[in-house]
Amino acid sequence: MFVLEGTELPQAAGTFNHNGFADLSKRLTADLGQDVKFLQPVAVNITSTATADLKKEVADKCTQNPNENQIYAITCPEKSRRAVKQLLDDRGCTCYLITE
């Protein structure tokens, strides 16, 4: 699995249709084969550290699972990571990564 970020391509990039993620993932799949999965990140910045605030912020910003070609790319304070993970798991969200 690869997360492709910043996929908007300039016209000089070649024979793409310039649809960003869709073009690049299609081209890479053709080059690398079907055993590779490409996901487009959906950036989510969580700033809260208090439990009640975290619940609201996660509920507001992670309203549903991303589509099959997307993944939540969540940035949050280190001390909130476990709580954010638990909140996402409790909501049934299965497609996310948490970073600093």
C-alpha positions in Angstrom: 0.0 0.0 0.0 1.2 3.5 -0.9 -0.2 6.8 0.1 0.1 9.3 -2.8 0.2 12.9 -1.7 0.6 16.0 -3.9 -0.5 14.3 -7.1 -1.4 17.3 -9.2 0.8 17.1 -12.2 2.0 19.9 -14.5 1.3 19.7 -18.2 5.0 19.0 -18.8 4.7 15.7 -16.9 3.8 13.8 -20.1 0.8 12.0 -21.5 -1.5 12.1 -18.5 -5.0 13.5 -18.5 -3.9 15.6 -15.5 -6.5 14.2 -13.2 -3.9 14.0 -10.4 -4.4 11.0 -8.2 -6.5 9.0 -10.7 -3.9 9.3 -13.5 -0.9 8.7 -11.3 -2.3 5.6 -9.5 -3.5 4.2 -12.9 0.0 4.6 -14.4 1.7 3.2 -11.4 -0.6 0.2 -11.3 0.2 -0.4 -14.9 3.9 -0.2 -14.2 3.9 -2.2 -10.9 1.0 -4.6 -11.2 -2.3 -5.3 -9.4 -0.6 -6.4 -6.1 -0.1 -2.8 -5.1 -2.8 -0.5 -3.6 -2.6 3.3 -3.9 -4.5 5.5 -1.5 -5.2 9.3 -1.6 -4.8 10.9 1.8 -7.6 12.9 3.4 -5.8 15.3 5.7 -7.3 15.7 9.2 -5.7 17.9 11.8 -6.8 17.1 15.4 -5.6 19.7 17.9 -7.6 18.8 21.1 -6.1 17.0 24.0 -9.0 16.9 26.4 -11.3 13.8 26.1 -14.6 15.6 25.6 -13.0 18.0 23.0 -11.4 15.0 21.2 -14.7 13.2 20.9 -16.3 16.3 19.3 -13.4 17.1 17.0 -13.0 13.5 15.7 -16.8 13.3 15.2 -16.8 16.6 13.3 -13.7 15.9 11.1 -14.0 12.1 10.5 -17.7 11.9 9.6 -17.5 8.6 7.7 -15.0 6.1 6.3 -13.1 7.5 3.3 -14.0 5.9 -0.1 -12.1 2.8 -1.3 -9.2 4.9 -2.7 -8.7 7.2 0.3 -7.3 7.1 3.8 -7.5 9.5 6.7 -4.1 11.0 7.2 -4.5 12.3 10.8 -2.1 14.6 12.5 -2.6 15.0 16.3 -0.6 15.7 19.4 1.4 12.7 20.6 -0.5 12.5 23.9 -3.8 12.3 22.0 -2.9 9.4 19.7 -4.2 6.6 21.7 -7.5 8.4 22.4 -7.9 9.3 18.8 -7.2 5.7 17.7 -9.8 4.4 20.2 -12.4 7.0 19.0 -11.9 6.1 15.4 -12.1 2.4 16.2 -15.3 3.0 18.2 -16.8 4.8 15.2 -16.0 1.8 13.0 -13.4 3.8 11.0 -10.9 1.3 9.6 -8.9 3.3 7.1 -6.6 5.8 8.8 -3.0 6.5 9.8 -2.0 8.8 12.6 1.2 10.9 12.5 2.8 13.7 14.4 
